[in-house]
Amino acid sequence: MMGEPDSNLSDDALLVLYANGDGRAVQELTMRLSPRCFGVAMRVLGNRAEAEDVTQEAMMRLWRMAPNWQPGQAQLSTWLYRVAMNLCIDLKRRQRGGYVDLDAVPEPADTSRSAAEQMQDGARQDALQVALMQLPERQRQAVVLRHIEELTNPEISGIMDISVEAVESLTARGKRALAAILAGRREELGYSDG
């Protein structure tokens, strides 16, 4: 069919189409992959501008490697997560000792919710982002990939280049640390025991 690429095509198929000169395939892949890539970078870095830069660089690397992509060897999304995570790590290494902006922009609010509920959700998201930024980098990466991006431990293992057991350990320690950081804020954030 002429016009737009079939949105039912796999990521691999779209990348092959792009490598063969189909510019419309890039639009479909960008719409599919860049929001989640940005989400990972935003949660790991805590800075919208830096997350946008990481996402743009990760997507540029995807387009550059498209002609050499071997369909079926790995999931394209997993490859992109790994590139984004490595770019985040590189950026953090360059910034060591510098100031990192902890202001996070909350996800767009659900318009069907009341203003008070929207404010409460925003406060919860902000609190989570601030708490995430207090975790050691590797714990933060594992927690973001597992509990926010909902990837499996084997996928995270491949992205972070560590064993599944190490992923399990990092996520468990990260969850305990987040719980401890946020424990004193339960009532403030609208979580009640009764």
Secondary structure by P-SEA (a helix, b strand, c coil): ccccccccccaaaaaaaaaaccaaaaaaaaaccaaaaaaaaaaacccaaaaaaaaaaaaaaaaaaccccccccccaaaaaaaaaaaaaaaaaaaacccccccccccccccccccaaaaaaaaaaaaaaaaaaaaccaaaaaaaaacccccccaaaaaaaacccaaaaaaaaaaaaaaaaaaacccccccccccc
